[in-house]
Amino acid sequence: MKKVWVLSALVASLLLAKEPVIVLHAGSLSVPFAEIEKVFEEKYPQFDVQREPSGSVAAARKVTDLGRAADVMGSADYQVIDTMLIPNHAKFNAHFATNEMVLAYTEKSKFAKDINEKNWTDIFLKEGVVVGHSNPNLDPCGYRSMLVTMLAEKHYKKAGLYDALFGYGDHYEIGEENAKKVIVRPKETDLLGLLEAGQYDYLFIYKSVADQHKLKYVTLPEEINLKNAKFEEAYKAVSFNIDGKKPGVVEKQVGAPMVYGLSVFENATSPANKAGAVAFVNFVLSAEGQAIMKKNGQDAMNPPIITGDSSILGQK
């Protein structure tokens, strides 16, 4: 019995010795980062990756507004790192992956057999059809849903589409949505279970997440899906305001190609964890990490584009 107790104590001490690496990340990174966590910890057994998925804006605010200590930030929009974290909470921004917006649905969705790239705007406006999106003030997927709809209005020449579907003006307030037409949750992954259960019909979401959950989806033209840098100027024609750093202040989100960002927090959980944070970021940016991202439906940027002072990564 004594030997068992000693062995248990030894195992416990080894587990306690692991350095936690707290990773705040976009909900859409949950699946690839779960796999990255497993492979990373096998390679670096001294670290214990602790992931917290949320909307990217909400993740940043955990540090900027709530004073949380964390190690790594993975954002679905690199601009969140630029505008909310640099220079006080982060020093660099690694652009490492891309994505695109799609319209996910299931066999339970109304008009599921009829919807396609050309008629979805008409179907979305039909009586009884309910559409889901995440909160624009907390999650880039939310404000991208607004931008895609605005671009669709122009692309399909459907005047009034945005107002008829959402009617938020240039900023969303909680509870503003028409509950008979629209369902809103903090982040896009919060809406998945409700969609799969048939609680509503269509979801604005990232292609990678739709693929990971094996959902049916409508692929959108590149002129509106925020994927292709070729259409950067066209994307810039629309914008949507989200809550700013200070109460009552808004920040304009201009349409742009979808690029994910990665960084190390300056206020890491402990000085020792800077090493774990750097190792994790470098692993994500490595060929092995990029392969895991691509395996899970997200195009990796090869090579990644790093702005700011990235000397901590040891990369030139």
Secondary structure by P-SEA (a helix, b strand, c coil): caaaaaaaaaaaaaaaabbbbbbbbcccaaaaaaaaaaaaaaacccbbbbbbbccaaaaaaacccccccccbbbbcccccccccccccccccccccccbbbbbbbccccccccccccccaaaaaacccbbbbbccccccaaaaaaaaaaaaaaaaaccccccccccccccccccccccccccccccccccaaaaaaacccccccccaaaaaaabbbbbbbccccccccccccccccccccccccccccbbbbbccccbbbbbbbbcccccccaaaaaaaaaaaaacaaaaaaaaaacccccccbbbcccccccccc
